Amino acid sequence: MEGGWCPATTALQRVGSAAAGDPAYEAANALGKLQRTVFLCDYGGNKSFRGQILDRLNQGESVHSLQCAIHHGLITAKRGRAPEELIAIAERLTLLTNIVMAFNTNRMQLVVDATPADYDYRHLVYIAPVAYQHINLRGTLAFDVEPHRAQLFETPSSRRYRTANG
């Protein structure tokens, strides 16, 4: 532990639950309780701080909602039983969630950059890029073909006539 740094394993050995009774453990435990008390006092007594914490919790719930939208339903018994499979599923879900949030962040930034005077940055910090209603997550595409009906559904004889007469 030179220079105030130590490996995580060493720290856990000194302050982990297996080190109960050790003076370093008792000091770290008391410090943790003190920090928790200060946090709870701030949370209970400072309305602005409590609002910030609740906003962050709501954003976390929004991310969870996005993940549920990306993968709705259960993982059947045939899949996800091995720890490696569960890890793979979780990693892919996280990757897809991050892709959606990166896409949304990019689009939001383009809008803000186009008209920066319309957006107060004090309000932008409360917007999480977790919307997904504008993204087709099920692979079903719908197109309005009515304007192109003639080209899409012309008969072979009408096509032959049109190409022969220009």
NORMOMO-V963590 format. One record per pair of residues at least 12 apart in sequence whose C-alpha atoms are under 6 Angstrom apart, sorted by sequence separation. I is the first residue (numbers start at 0). J is the second residue. D is the distance in Angstrom with one decimal. If there is no record, write none. Layout:
[[I/J/D] [I/J/D]]
This chain:
[[104/128/5.6] [103/128/5.3] [100/128/5.2] [100/129/5.6]]
